[in-house]
Amino acid sequence: MSDTAFTVERSDRWLLRAPDGAPFLSIGVVHADDTNLRYPHNAGIHRARYGGSRRRWVRESLVPEMASWGFNTVGWTSEYVSGAGLATEGGVVDLGHSEGLPAEVLAGAGVPYTLSLRVAEIEHWNGFPAYRDPRTPAFAEWCDHLARTVCRPDDPRLLGYFLADVPGWGRHPTGAGYPAGELAGIADAYYRVATEAIRRHDPHHLILGDRYGTRTGVPDAVLDAAAPYLDVLSVQTFPGPAPGALDAALERIERWQERTGLPVLIADTGNWCPTAMNPGRTGSARDQRERAAGYTASAEAFAARPWCVGWHWCSWLENPHRGFGLKDPWDEPYRDLTDAVTEVNHRLLGQLHVQELPEP
């Protein structure tokens, strides 16, 4: 057990261990970024409530509300900024994720958090993927640069490092992709080189890997290549309310878990419904109460799986391009959702006898 980093261990179930040795289930929020409170429709709220300060927003809003609702981790904070709202003439804007909250801000929040190293631009959502060969010296140089820049080896609140978001390891929607016959060797080089770079600069913290999507899928050859280099298998899933959808997603995740032998972090999950800002956002829940029921069902199902070390909910505050949120676009909680989330989070943490916010 490390006194500077979270670890994973298995007894009757997989669990994280905080640096002080306490068992820990990571219940996090995704896309917690105050840029969502800096649009023309809400920038005045950001200035009036938080003085336009990102650090004040973290200290006075994000952290205390997270804790009160039973969340204990700041998950992936980057934003997808190339959505339909920015598209031109039906195309896709050649932009990617934002950088998310800076590491220094996250480290100062006083709660567990994650960081990411975008070692490759092969995301399924990326309209302009770049399938560069990870067997080249250039890839190793890039990974080492990212690790030198991002890694924080002595921070006891850092949970670990993600790599790419929803990578298109199979054939990409654009038609791009790695040669199928070389996939095993390419994937081995990708994970080996990326994780060696991290370990050179941080031998302590968990490597959470790519955030595989249950809808996008991941080839078995990639899972086999990744498994020796990762501490945790990270998955995102948005199963929807249809009967059997959650069970089907969990069956797929369980097959991946059995193949790799790794504990699983549900690194991104959520649902949505029509709202004042996004009235046409259909295909999931009908209202916030139905979103709450979906959260409860998902959280209980995740907690019941012995391989699950936590789940991270998408997202913190609704914006014009992503109609998800625990809070509305004007910084007010969706109480029908957050009241239910609070109850189930505290209840499940209590049932599993894990602490809510570990001390470093």
Steps between C-alpha positions, in 0.01 A plus 500: 500500500631843403483797735495738204258336258176309459536128440267218397455172681273200483345296779131414473475791257731750334546826689723801487712585801565862587854600601400477867391138445125561512282319243373735231228479234548775242166673441586789274370770271609549138540828307514715812641810334407861569519584129142370494416796723660755271257509209312823423190362673677432831830689516335758725425225751864391493610855573236572766538176694869424457658827397585348161756281679545136408662421835210660690253299292684179587526590869154650554281302259647185350663341806235571765211401273680185387555400862142574602367285215729207586758543223866468595701525177547754221511284189582590139458879464569557130217626281408386150484827308431382144132424541211580268481852640838577342459303179510683169304393192423165658864415557714458808724771636865400507532537876513254783469495874578796719788465740269480802581638841875555551678250721590773747134593544398137542780436746387797706139384518570274798321194355613200294529575128619354171729623224524406133774466241364522146767282347310447173222677313301190408176579683182359350342848515798662326410603146870527412676210675877461472611136496871552559718193545582451872805291406692808387748708706273802452219335696736419787622860505142629506397269784803600706421867442143448620614307804758764592230764467208326671627253759480589870683215677473637854133601512303269733166621362572398141304184413677426173552567131266447204623477141266547200126558514281242318783392270402365160707184519272331249419662168441872558178664370716709264643183348836549667664243725803287562566202266297211642781252455737713705257597774648281776853631450388860463286482814783343699735780397237765578437382856860403573651829386230717659513325836880484505501878459260541789696265721827685430347813646256347749561148633215524750157590364249283320491471124134510402557460124272584211132565572342228285137547393249216517332627182827546313653177625862390514661205318618207710852545364509849651368381837766229505772751415383756757445274800866454608557875507189625681392502863133564426274441200312824428167484320230745410143394442173681429250215478174697496168409662387220264430168676815292511732780383687528829532122532634475144762768570604328822531166321740656250703666776511174695636315197775760466573476871527122489730517199737752658470398866499868597270694731266737316435869540183621329678817395207670327130424524182701500164581352309804384152637441337799330572825684433872459831540315486167314131425435580266213741284698308173478594134494565454870289600802180703477568728796732552796314250717550234238867599481515447877348154466761421234782616724373288788471189285844548347677579829345201676594273211859628492543470877370141489776393258807382693729624221375860515720754684274797426298702252525856371183685400463719195473786564522795738329793326287492186626694199351568154687213333464227762156481657621316809544653842452469873453877481311709250670759275443768763690316776196365684469130592239282335360407839287211379828346385747613765278406796483142375871495413585615851297225661637217289864615515508526879308174536734301274812645658363399838409149386851442365658656810718739303585856585364791304794743480834347603760700683846511341 
